[in-house]
Amino acid sequence: MSSPDSGPDPKPSSPSIIIVGAGIFGTSTAYHLSHSHPSPSRITLLDRTPFPPHHAASTDINKIVRADYTSRFYMDLAYEALEAWKTWPSLKPYFHGSGWIMLSGAGNDLAERIRRNLRERGSDVTSDIVIDEEVRGKWGGVLSETKLEGMEKGYWNPEAGWADAGDAVAKMTEEAVARGVRYETGDVEELLLGEDGVKGVKTRDGRVYEADKVVLATGAWTSQLLSPVEDQLGIEEESRAEKQVTAAGVCVVHYKLEEEEYKTFKDIPVVIHGDKGDVQPPPQRTQLLKFTNSRSFSNYVSTASGHRISVPPATSQNIVSEKLKQETLDSTVSQAMPSFAKREVDYWRLCWDAITPSQDQLITKHPHPKLSNLYLAVGGSFHSWKFLPIIGKYVVNVLNGVSNGDEKDEHWKWKTEKPEGRGAHEKVVPRRELKDLDD
């Protein structure tokens, strides 16, 4: 504060920054800012959950870490992240190099496109999987009861694996806070406009946080949060956030393992069962075996101003309709490990992420002149969690007005035209509505 005699204090040389959302984008940004910002105490990481957060878009217990992409751009980025997972002392304990199995059905060229990229990059360590009875005895018997009908090919990649998702996010947050970043708990309900842009945010309990720059790392809630500001500024439909990033959900089911079962399954690889979903090994802390139904869905609502946006439901993410439960059991669990479809479920969850039309991340300054100090770091599109160690350094460059290079800037910019070609993670693009899956 200034005294009446001294006049106003000079503006600090380093800008104050609020990061809304402590998922992978927000946490990684705070972490990298804490290493480069002249005054880490002027960085605030604001999230609805108490410190330390345990966030991941799809689920908080474990996430796949792999470089298997049809996009060479994301393959190279994933190898950069994979190196960090394997070598950073703070993150290395959370990475498990279990390998992964990818099974493909007739007419699906996904595996072929991935392996072609690996070969061209000089990184191909994969091997063919022959779909026969002999395969059932490999990899700890993880395919011993898998329904292989319709699966014509597959491959094994020993370099991939998974990470303890929530624990890794918490660790990076703790390190950022230890370096001076402020962590605040609050559920942001409103962006506050000032004369020169967004002056701050307001939480549901009435607290106001102001800063020179505001970063939205708000995932599936981004369009919902921006919509009132877009109304105030009269932003046209085609230029609103919903055209850039929209909320999509998937259904996940978890089974608690007995101690002996955990010993049997703890070292199994990740299994990708075609386009039906995946199986992820159980973390030691939870001993939960997780199945993901990859058939995603939207949840469209009309805003007060008549705009149509997809938003996560206001109800608990653990509320899943019987219809969606049965679909997940039939199409995912019964296909991959049929005996689990008859067992008692530990818990269900609807998991939400922000998905872009091309499944690229959106890491950019907002293009509207009245929002020039508002930045977005969103668009995980159900494949971005693995980039936790590194993605924040690229967000920091955008905050500092520094190019990440032509290719990255092109992939992550605000899009004014529809993307050409195939997306980075096409199978998770929602083609149905959550309401159609209600009982």
C-alpha positions as CSV (number, residue, x, y, z in Angstrom):
1,M,0.0,0.0,0.0
2,S,1.1,3.6,-0.4
3,S,1.0,6.4,2.2
4,P,-0.7,9.8,1.4
5,D,2.7,11.6,1.4
6,S,4.7,9.2,-0.7
7,G,2.4,8.8,-3.7
8,P,1.6,5.4,-5.3
9,D,4.1,2.6,-5.1
10,P,5.9,1.9,-8.4
11,K,4.5,-1.1,-10.3
12,P,6.5,-4.2,-9.5
13,S,8.8,-5.3,-12.2
14,S,7.3,-8.8,-12.3
15,P,3.6,-9.3,-13.1
16,S,1.3,-11.0,-10.7
17,I,-0.3,-14.1,-12.1
18,I,-3.4,-16.1,-11.1
19,I,-3.6,-19.7,-12.4
20,V,-7.2,-21.0,-12.0
21,G,-7.2,-24.8,-11.8
22,A,-4.6,-27.1,-10.3
23,G,-4.8,-30.0,-12.8
24,I,-1.9,-30.9,-15.0
25,F,-1.9,-27.6,-17.0
26,G,-2.2,-25.4,-13.9
27,T,0.2,-27.4,-11.8
28,S,2.9,-27.7,-14.4
29,T,2.6,-23.9,-15.2
30,A,3.0,-23.0,-11.5
31,Y,5.9,-25.4,-11.2
32,H,7.8,-23.9,-14.2
33,L,6.9,-20.3,-13.3
34,S,8.3,-20.9,-9.8
35,H,11.7,-21.6,-11.5
36,S,11.7,-18.6,-13.9
37,H,9.5,-15.9,-12.4
38,P,11.4,-13.2,-10.5
39,S,8.9,-13.2,-7.7
40,P,7.2,-16.6,-7.2
41,S,5.2,-15.1,-4.3
42,R,3.3,-13.1,-6.9
43,I,2.0,-16.4,-8.5
44,T,-1.3,-17.7,-7.1
45,L,-2.5,-21.2,-7.9
46,L,-6.3,-21.3,-7.1
47,D,-8.3,-24.5,-7.0
48,R,-11.5,-25.7,-5.5
49,T,-9.8,-28.5,-3.6
50,P,-7.6,-28.2,-0.5
51,F,-3.8,-28.4,-0.8
52,P,-2.2,-30.5,-2.2
53,P,-4.6,-31.3,-5.1
54,H,-4.8,-34.8,-6.6
55,H,-6.2,-33.9,-10.0
56,A,-6.2,-35.7,-13.3
57,A,-8.9,-35.3,-15.9
58,S,-9.8,-38.9,-16.5
59,T,-9.2,-40.2,-13.0
60,D,-7.0,-39.4,-10.0
61,I,-5.3,-42.7,-9.3
62,N,-3.4,-43.6,-12.5
63,K,-2.8,-42.4,-16.0
64,I,-1.2,-43.9,-19.1
65,V,2.2,-42.5,-20.1
66,R,3.1,-43.4,-23.7
67,A,4.6,-42.0,-26.9
68,D,2.4,-44.1,-29.2
69,Y,0.8,-41.4,-31.4
70,T,-0.3,-41.2,-35.0
71,S,0.7,-37.6,-34.8
72,R,4.5,-37.2,-35.1
73,F,4.2,-33.9,-33.3
74,Y,2.7,-35.4,-30.2
75,M,5.0,-38.4,-30.4
76,D,8.0,-36.2,-30.1
77,L,6.5,-34.2,-27.3
78,A,5.6,-37.4,-25.5
79,Y,9.2,-38.7,-25.7
80,E,10.3,-35.4,-24.1
81,A,7.8,-36.0,-21.3
82,L,8.7,-39.7,-21.0
83,E,12.4,-38.8,-20.5
84,A,11.3,-36.5,-17.6
85,W,9.2,-39.3,-16.1
86,K,12.2,-41.7,-16.2
87,T,14.9,-39.3,-15.0
88,W,13.5,-36.5,-12.8
89,P,14.2,-37.5,-9.1
90,S,10.8,-36.0,-8.0
91,L,8.7,-37.8,-10.6
92,K,10.6,-41.0,-11.2
93,P,9.1,-42.8,-8.2
94,Y,5.6,-42.3,-9.7
95,F,6.3,-43.8,-13.1
96,H,5.9,-47.5,-13.8
97,G,7.3,-48.9,-17.0
98,S,4.9,-51.7,-17.3
99,G,4.7,-51.5,-21.1
100,W,1.5,-51.6,-23.1
101,I,-0.5,-53.9,-25.3
102,M,-2.5,-52.6,-28.2
103,L,-5.1,-54.8,-29.8
104,S,-6.8,-53.8,-33.1
105,G,-9.8,-55.0,-35.0
106,A,-10.4,-55.4,-38.7
107,G,-10.1,-52.2,-40.7
108,N,-8.5,-50.2,-37.9
109,D,-5.2,-48.7,-39.1
110,L,-4.4,-46.9,-35.8
111,A,-1.6,-49.3,-34.8
112,E,-0.1,-49.3,-38.2
113,R,0.1,-45.5,-38.3
114,I,1.6,-45.4,-34.8
115,R,4.3,-47.9,-35.6
116,R,5.1,-46.2,-38.9
117,N,5.8,-43.0,-37.0
118,L,8.0,-45.0,-34.5
119,R,10.0,-46.5,-37.3
120,E,10.5,-43.2,-39.1
121,R,11.6,-41.6,-35.9
122,G,14.1,-44.4,-35.2
123,S,12.3,-45.3,-31.9
124,D,10.6,-48.5,-32.8
125,V,11.0,-51.1,-30.1
126,T,7.6,-52.7,-30.6
127,S,6.9,-56.2,-31.6
128,D,3.9,-58.0,-33.2
129,I,1.3,-59.8,-31.1
130,V,-0.1,-62.9,-32.8
131,I,-3.8,-63.3,-31.9
132,D,-3.9,-66.9,-30.9
133,E,-4.3,-69.1,-27.8
134,E,-0.6,-68.9,-27.0
135,V,-0.9,-65.1,-26.4
136,R,-3.1,-65.8,-23.3
137,G,-0.2,-67.0,-21.3
138,K,2.0,-64.0,-21.9
139,W,2.5,-60.8,-19.8
140,G,1.4,-62.3,-16.6
141,G,-1.7,-63.8,-18.1
142,V,-3.4,-60.4,-18.5
143,L,-5.0,-61.7,-21.7
144,S,-5.9,-65.1,-20.3
145,E,-9.7,-64.4,-20.5
146,T,-9.7,-61.5,-23.0
147,K,-12.2,-61.9,-25.8
148,L,-10.1,-61.9,-28.9
149,E,-12.9,-62.4,-31.4
150,G,-12.7,-59.5,-33.9
151,M,-9.1,-58.7,-32.9
152,E,-6.9,-59.3,-35.9
153,K,-3.6,-57.8,-34.8
154,G,-1.8,-56.2,-32.0
155,Y,1.6,-55.0,-30.8
156,W,3.6,-54.7,-27.6
157,N,5.6,-51.6,-26.6
158,P,7.8,-52.1,-23.6
159,E,8.7,-48.4,-23.3
160,A,5.2,-47.3,-22.3
161,G,3.6,-47.5,-18.8
162,W,1.6,-45.5,-16.3
163,A,2.0,-43.1,-13.5
164,D,0.4,-42.5,-10.0
165,A,-1.6,-39.6,-11.3
166,G,-2.9,-37.8,-8.2
167,D,0.4,-38.3,-6.3
168,A,2.5,-36.9,-9.1
169,V,0.3,-33.8,-9.4
170,A,0.5,-33.3,-5.6
171,K,4.3,-33.6,-5.7
172,M,4.7,-31.0,-8.4
173,T,2.3,-28.6,-6.5
174,E,4.3,-29.1,-3.3
175,E,7.5,-28.2,-5.1
176,A,6.0,-25.1,-6.6
177,V,4.7,-24.0,-3.2
178,A,8.0,-24.7,-1.6
179,R,9.6,-22.3,-4.1
180,G,7.1,-19.5,-3.1
181,V,4.0,-20.0,-5.1
182,R,0.8,-19.3,-3.1
183,Y,-1.9,-22.0,-3.1
184,E,-5.4,-20.8,-2.4
185,T,-8.6,-22.9,-2.1
186,G,-11.7,-21.5,-3.8
187,D,-14.3,-22.3,-6.4
188,V,-14.2,-19.6,-9.1
189,E,-17.6,-18.6,-10.4
190,E,-16.8,-15.3,-12.2
191,L,-14.2,-13.6,-14.2
192,L,-14.0,-9.9,-13.3
193,L,-13.6,-7.4,-16.2
194,G,-11.7,-4.2,-15.7
195,E,-10.8,-1.3,-18.0
196,D,-7.7,-3.1,-19.4
197,G,-8.9,-6.7,-19.4
198,V,-9.6,-9.3,-16.8
199,K,-8.7,-7.8,-13.5
200,G,-9.2,-11.0,-11.5
201,V,-11.6,-13.7,-10.4
202,K,-14.3,-14.1,-7.8
203,T,-15.0,-17.3,-5.9
204,R,-18.4,-18.6,-4.8
205,D,-17.8,-17.5,-1.2
206,G,-17.3,-13.9,-2.4
207,R,-13.5,-13.6,-2.3
208,V,-11.8,-11.6,-5.0
209,Y,-8.3,-12.3,-6.4
210,E,-6.7,-9.8,-8.7
211,A,-3.7,-10.1,-10.9
212,D,-1.9,-8.6,-13.9
213,K,-2.4,-11.9,-15.8
214,V,-5.0,-14.7,-15.5
215,V,-4.5,-18.2,-16.7
216,L,-7.5,-20.5,-17.1
217,A,-6.4,-24.1,-16.6
218,T,-10.0,-25.0,-16.0
219,G,-10.4,-28.0,-18.3
220,A,-14.0,-29.1,-19.0
221,W,-15.4,-26.0,-17.1
222,T,-13.7,-23.5,-19.4
223,S,-16.6,-22.7,-21.7
224,Q,-19.0,-22.4,-18.8
225,L,-16.7,-20.0,-16.9
226,L,-16.1,-17.8,-20.0
227,S,-19.7,-17.7,-21.2
228,P,-20.9,-14.7,-19.0
229,V,-17.8,-12.6,-20.0
230,E,-18.5,-13.4,-23.7
231,D,-22.0,-12.2,-23.1
232,Q,-20.8,-9.0,-21.6
233,L,-18.5,-8.3,-24.5
234,G,-21.0,-9.4,-27.2
235,I,-18.7,-12.0,-28.6
236,E,-20.3,-13.8,-31.6
237,E,-21.0,-17.5,-31.6
238,E,-18.2,-18.5,-33.9
239,S,-15.6,-16.7,-31.7
240,R,-16.7,-18.1,-28.4
241,A,-14.7,-20.6,-26.3
242,E,-17.2,-23.4,-27.0
243,K,-16.0,-23.5,-30.6
244,Q,-12.4,-24.0,-29.3
245,V,-12.9,-26.4,-26.5
246,T,-15.9,-28.3,-25.1
247,A,-16.6,-30.6,-22.2
248,A,-16.6,-34.4,-22.9
249,G,-17.0,-37.2,-20.4
250,V,-16.1,-40.9,-20.2
251,C,-17.2,-43.6,-17.7
252,V,-14.6,-45.3,-15.5
253,V,-15.1,-48.3,-13.2
254,H,-12.8,-49.5,-10.4
255,Y,-12.4,-52.8,-8.7
256,K,-10.7,-53.3,-5.3
257,L,-8.3,-56.2,-5.3
258,E,-7.5,-58.6,-2.5
259,E,-3.8,-58.7,-1.5
260,E,-3.1,-61.8,-3.5
261,E,-4.9,-60.5,-6.5
262,Y,-2.9,-57.3,-6.3
263,K,0.4,-59.3,-6.3
264,T,-0.9,-61.0,-9.5
265,F,-1.9,-57.9,-11.3
266,K,0.5,-55.2,-10.1
267,D,3.0,-55.8,-12.9
268,I,0.6,-56.3,-15.8
269,P,0.9,-53.9,-18.7
270,V,-1.7,-51.4,-19.8
271,V,-4.1,-53.0,-22.3
272,I,-5.8,-51.1,-25.1
273,H,-8.7,-53.2,-26.2
274,G,-9.3,-51.7,-29.6
275,D,-11.8,-48.9,-29.5
276,K,-13.7,-50.4,-26.6
277,G,-11.5,-49.0,-23.8
278,D,-8.5,-49.9,-21.7
279,V,-7.3,-51.6,-18.5
280,Q,-4.8,-50.0,-16.2
281,P,-2.7,-51.7,-13.6
282,P,-3.5,-51.1,-9.9
283,P,-1.4,-48.6,-7.9
284,Q,0.0,-49.9,-4.7
285,R,-1.6,-47.1,-2.6
286,T,-5.2,-48.0,-3.8
287,Q,-4.9,-51.5,-5.2
288,L,-7.7,-50.6,-7.6
289,L,-7.9,-52.1,-11.1
290,K,-9.4,-49.5,-13.5
291,F,-11.3,-50.0,-16.7
292,T,-12.2,-47.0,-19.0
293,N,-15.1,-47.0,-21.4
294,S,-13.6,-44.9,-24.2
295,R,-17.0,-44.0,-25.8
296,S,-17.3,-40.4,-24.7
297,F,-20.3,-38.1,-24.5
298,S,-21.3,-34.5,-24.3
299,N,-23.7,-32.7,-21.9
300,Y,-25.2,-29.8,-23.7
301,V,-27.2,-27.1,-21.9
302,S,-28.5,-23.6,-23.0
303,T,-27.0,-20.6,-21.2
304,A,-29.1,-17.7,-20.0
305,S,-28.2,-15.9,-23.2
306,G,-29.3,-18.8,-25.4
307,H,-25.9,-20.3,-26.3
308,R,-25.5,-24.0,-26.4
309,I,-22.5,-25.3,-24.5
310,S,-21.4,-28.7,-23.1
311,V,-20.7,-28.7,-19.3
312,P,-20.0,-31.3,-16.6
313,P,-23.2,-32.0,-14.6
314,A,-23.5,-30.2,-11.3
315,T,-24.2,-33.6,-9.6
316,S,-21.4,-35.8,-8.2
317,Q,-19.1,-37.4,-10.7
318,N,-19.8,-40.7,-8.9
319,I,-23.4,-40.7,-10.0
320,V,-23.6,-43.0,-13.1
321,S,-26.8,-44.3,-14.7
322,E,-27.6,-48.0,-14.7
323,K,-27.7,-47.8,-18.5
324,L,-24.2,-46.5,-18.8
325,K,-22.9,-48.9,-16.1
326,Q,-24.3,-51.8,-18.1
327,E,-22.8,-50.5,-21.3
328,T,-19.4,-50.2,-19.7
329,L,-19.6,-53.7,-18.2
330,D,-20.7,-55.2,-21.5
331,S,-18.5,-53.3,-24.0
332,T,-15.3,-52.8,-21.9
333,V,-15.0,-55.0,-18.8
334,S,-16.6,-58.1,-20.3
335,Q,-14.3,-57.9,-23.4
336,A,-11.0,-57.3,-21.6
337,M,-11.4,-59.3,-18.3
338,P,-14.8,-61.0,-18.3
339,S,-14.7,-62.3,-14.7
340,F,-14.6,-58.8,-13.3
341,A,-17.9,-57.9,-15.0
342,K,-19.6,-60.2,-12.4
343,R,-17.8,-58.8,-9.4
344,E,-18.8,-56.1,-7.0
345,V,-17.6,-52.7,-8.1
346,D,-15.7,-50.5,-5.7
347,Y,-16.8,-47.3,-7.4
348,W,-18.0,-45.7,-10.6
349,R,-17.0,-42.3,-12.0
350,L,-17.8,-40.0,-14.8
351,C,-14.6,-38.3,-15.8
352,W,-14.6,-35.0,-17.7
353,D,-12.0,-33.3,-19.8
354,A,-11.9,-30.4,-22.3
355,I,-11.7,-31.6,-25.9
356,T,-10.8,-29.5,-29.0
357,P,-11.9,-30.2,-32.6
358,S,-8.4,-31.4,-33.5
359,Q,-7.6,-32.8,-30.0
360,D,-4.7,-30.3,-29.8
361,Q,-4.1,-28.5,-26.6
362,L,-5.2,-24.8,-26.5
363,I,-2.2,-22.8,-25.1
364,T,-2.7,-19.2,-26.1
365,K,-3.6,-15.7,-25.2
366,H,-7.2,-14.9,-25.7
367,P,-7.6,-13.1,-29.1
368,H,-10.2,-10.6,-28.0
369,P,-8.7,-7.1,-27.3
370,K,-10.7,-6.7,-24.1
371,L,-9.2,-10.0,-22.8
372,S,-5.6,-9.5,-23.8
373,N,-4.3,-10.5,-20.3
374,L,-6.3,-13.7,-20.2
375,Y,-4.5,-16.9,-21.2
376,L,-5.8,-20.4,-21.7
377,A,-4.0,-23.7,-21.0
378,V,-6.7,-26.3,-21.6
379,G,-7.8,-29.0,-24.1
380,G,-6.4,-32.1,-22.6
381,S,-8.6,-34.2,-24.9
382,F,-8.1,-37.3,-22.8
383,H,-4.5,-37.7,-23.8
384,S,-2.5,-34.8,-22.2
385,W,-1.9,-36.0,-18.7
386,K,1.4,-37.6,-19.6
387,F,2.8,-34.1,-20.4
388,L,2.6,-33.0,-16.7
389,P,6.4,-32.6,-16.3
390,I,6.9,-30.4,-19.4
391,I,3.7,-28.7,-20.6
392,G,4.0,-25.8,-18.2
393,K,7.3,-24.5,-19.6
394,Y,5.4,-23.9,-22.9
395,V,2.6,-22.1,-21.1
396,V,5.2,-19.9,-19.5
397,N,6.6,-19.0,-22.9
398,V,3.1,-17.9,-24.0
399,L,2.7,-15.9,-20.8
400,N,6.0,-14.2,-21.6
401,G,5.2,-13.5,-25.2
402,V,7.8,-15.9,-26.4
403,S,7.2,-18.2,-29.4
404,N,7.4,-22.0,-28.8
405,G,8.4,-22.4,-32.4
406,D,6.2,-22.4,-35.5
407,E,4.9,-25.9,-35.1
408,K,3.9,-25.7,-31.5
409,D,2.4,-22.3,-32.0
410,E,0.3,-23.6,-34.9
411,H,-0.9,-26.6,-33.0
412,W,-1.8,-24.7,-29.8
413,K,-3.2,-21.4,-31.2
414,W,-6.7,-20.1,-31.1
415,K,-8.3,-21.6,-34.2
416,T,-10.2,-19.4,-36.7
417,E,-10.8,-22.2,-39.2
418,K,-11.8,-25.8,-38.9
419,P,-8.8,-28.2,-38.6
420,E,-7.8,-30.2,-41.6
421,G,-6.8,-33.9,-41.5
422,R,-7.2,-36.4,-38.7
423,G,-7.0,-35.5,-35.0
424,A,-4.5,-36.5,-32.4
425,H,-6.9,-38.7,-30.4
426,E,-10.0,-39.2,-32.6
427,K,-11.6,-42.0,-30.7
428,V,-12.6,-39.8,-27.8
429,V,-14.5,-37.3,-29.8
430,P,-18.1,-37.4,-28.4
431,R,-20.8,-38.5,-30.7
432,R,-23.6,-38.9,-28.2
433,E,-25.3,-37.1,-25.3
434,L,-25.2,-38.0,-21.6
435,K,-29.0,-37.6,-21.4
436,D,-29.4,-40.4,-23.9
437,L,-27.6,-42.7,-21.5
438,D,-29.9,-42.0,-18.6
439,D,-32.1,-44.8,-17.2
